[in-house]
Amino acid sequence: MDDKYPIISILGIRFNLANCLSVLVSAILVFALVFFLSRKIMLKPTKRQNILEWIIDFTNGIVKSAMPGEEGKQFYLFAFVMFMFVFISNQLGLMLQVKVQGVSWLKSPTANPIITMSLAMIVLVIAHYFSVERLGFGNYMKSYIKPVGFFLPINIIEQFTNFLTLSLRLYGNIFAGEVLLSLLVKMAFSHGPATMLVTAPIQMVWQGFSVFIGAIQAYVFVTLSMVYISEKVEMAD
């Protein structure tokens, strides 16, 4: 896609304002949704409270499947926030895309590789931090030469492949969905009412399918994140 984005430079560092704005909007939507669902918590749950509790149980289940022990409980909140943010980010471009004079200001943050790589980097930093905390720095470094010394390059390459697969899988799925949706919109306006009537049901079906894909990708991202973290945390056991 030949999209144009607003770029500013601060101290020689380039910033994509569309990325910044899209991430901010996604974060605000996550906060607003959780705030709405968590108002007036009662012993007898309301429908809103049931929805929130189901999401929490769902993300807690992801953590438990990767880390059944007590150490997994410290990641419950992380998994919940990450799932909500990735899910909302995946859906943002379906609900709202803002273009002004051919410049994109708002779209799905996860349709940009910089954002998905940033999310993957957060996951890997957390994984390595807890590994160092539990093993100690010396034993953490020794883990790269286990079971034998010549595994060092393989273990190092594994960290890069984990980073790339975690980020690019999410990016590829969301980006491809938005590309196809944009092509359908262009097709709808290409030859007047005739093409609009033909493409309208296709667009509706594809948007519904994209919502499903966005939910699946949020689940996959959080699941793999917890698997990578558990591998590092459980090295100490």
Backbone hydrogen bonds, N-H to C=O, Kabsch-Sander energy under -0.5 kcal/mol:
donor,donor_aa,acceptor,acceptor_aa,energy
3,D,1,M,-0.5
4,K,102,G,-0.9
8,I,15,F,-2.3
10,I,13,I,-2.8
13,I,10,I,-1.9
14,R,12,G,-0.5
15,F,8,I,-3.4
17,L,6,P,-2.4
17,L,15,F,-0.9
18,A,6,P,-0.6
20,C,16,N,-1.9
21,L,17,L,-2.9
22,S,18,A,-2.5
23,V,19,N,-2.5
24,L,20,C,-2.1
25,V,21,L,-2.6
26,S,22,S,-2.3
27,A,23,V,-2.4
28,I,24,L,-2.3
29,L,25,V,-2.5
30,V,26,S,-2.3
31,F,27,A,-2.4
32,A,28,I,-2.9
33,L,29,L,-2.6
34,V,30,V,-2.6
35,F,31,F,-2.7
36,F,32,A,-2.3
37,L,33,L,-2.4
38,S,34,V,-1.8
39,R,36,F,-0.8
41,I,38,S,-0.5
50,N,46,T,-2.4
51,I,47,K,-1.9
52,L,48,R,-2.0
53,E,49,Q,-2.7
54,W,50,N,-2.3
55,I,51,I,-2.1
56,I,52,L,-2.5
57,D,53,E,-2.7
58,F,54,W,-2.4
59,T,55,I,-2.6
60,N,56,I,-2.6
61,G,57,D,-2.0
62,I,58,F,-1.4
63,V,59,T,-1.9
64,K,60,N,-2.6
65,S,61,G,-2.0
66,A,62,I,-1.1
66,A,63,V,-0.6
67,M,63,V,-3.3
72,G,69,G,-1.2
73,K,70,E,-1.4
74,Q,71,E,-0.7
75,F,72,G,-1.9
76,Y,73,K,-1.4
79,A,75,F,-2.5
80,F,76,Y,-2.2
81,V,77,L,-2.7
82,M,78,F,-2.5
83,F,79,A,-2.4
84,M,80,F,-2.4
85,F,81,V,-2.6
86,V,82,M,-2.6
87,F,83,F,-2.6
88,I,84,M,-2.4
89,S,85,F,-2.5
90,N,86,V,-2.3
91,Q,87,F,-1.5
92,L,88,I,-1.4
93,G,89,S,-0.6
94,L,91,Q,-0.9
95,M,91,Q,-1.8
96,L,92,L,-3.1
98,V,106,L,-1.7
99,K,97,Q,-0.5
100,V,103,V,-2.6
101,Q,99,K,-0.5
103,V,100,V,-1.5
104,S,4,K,-3.2
104,S,102,G,-0.5
105,W,98,V,-3.2
106,L,98,V,-1.5
111,A,108,S,-1.8
112,N,109,P,-1.5
115,I,112,N,-0.6
116,T,112,N,-1.7
117,M,113,P,-2.4
118,S,114,I,-1.7
119,L,115,I,-2.3
120,A,116,T,-2.3
121,M,117,M,-2.4
122,I,118,S,-2.0
123,V,119,L,-1.9
124,L,120,A,-2.3
125,V,121,M,-2.6
126,I,122,I,-2.2
127,A,123,V,-2.4
128,H,124,L,-2.5
129,Y,125,V,-2.5
130,F,126,I,-2.3
131,S,127,A,-1.4
132,V,128,H,-2.5
133,E,129,Y,-2.4
134,R,130,F,-1.9
135,L,131,S,-2.7
136,G,132,V,-2.5
140,Y,136,G,-2.3
141,M,137,F,-2.3
142,K,138,G,-1.9
143,S,139,N,-1.3
144,Y,141,M,-1.3
145,I,142,K,-1.9
146,K,143,S,-0.9
151,F,148,V,-1.6
152,L,149,G,-1.9
155,N,151,F,-2.9
156,I,152,L,-2.1
157,I,153,P,-2.5
158,E,154,I,-2.0
159,Q,155,N,-1.0
159,Q,156,I,-0.5
160,F,156,I,-1.2
161,T,157,I,-2.5
162,N,158,E,-2.5
163,F,159,Q,-1.8
164,L,160,F,-2.6
165,T,161,T,-2.9
166,L,162,N,-2.1
167,S,163,F,-1.8
168,L,164,L,-3.0
169,R,165,T,-1.4
170,L,166,L,-0.7
171,Y,167,S,-2.2
172,G,168,L,-2.8
173,N,169,R,-1.8
174,I,170,L,-2.0
175,F,171,Y,-2.8
176,A,172,G,-2.1
177,G,173,N,-1.6
178,E,174,I,-2.0
179,V,175,F,-2.3
180,L,176,A,-2.2
181,L,177,G,-2.0
182,S,178,E,-2.4
183,L,179,V,-2.2
184,L,180,L,-2.1
185,V,181,L,-1.9
186,K,182,S,-2.3
187,M,183,L,-2.4
188,A,184,L,-2.1
189,F,185,V,-1.3
190,S,187,M,-1.1
191,H,187,M,-0.6
194,A,191,H,-0.6
196,M,192,G,-1.5
197,L,193,P,-2.3
198,V,194,A,-1.5
199,T,195,T,-2.7
200,A,196,M,-1.9
202,I,198,V,-0.6
203,Q,199,T,-2.9
204,M,200,A,-2.1
205,V,201,P,-2.3
206,W,202,I,-2.7
207,Q,203,Q,-2.7
208,G,204,M,-2.1
209,F,205,V,-2.3
210,S,206,W,-2.6
211,V,207,Q,-1.9
212,F,208,G,-1.5
213,I,209,F,-2.6
214,G,210,S,-2.8
215,A,211,V,-1.9
216,I,212,F,-2.4
217,Q,213,I,-2.8
218,A,214,G,-1.7
219,Y,215,A,-2.1
220,V,216,I,-2.8
221,F,217,Q,-2.6
222,V,218,A,-2.2
223,T,219,Y,-2.5
224,L,220,V,-2.8
225,S,221,F,-2.1
226,M,222,V,-2.3
227,V,223,T,-1.9
228,Y,224,L,-2.6
229,I,225,S,-2.3
230,S,226,M,-2.6
231,E,227,V,-2.1
232,K,228,Y,-1.3
233,V,229,I,-2.8
234,E,230,S,-2.8
235,M,232,K,-0.8
236,A,233,V,-1.1
237,D,234,E,-1.1
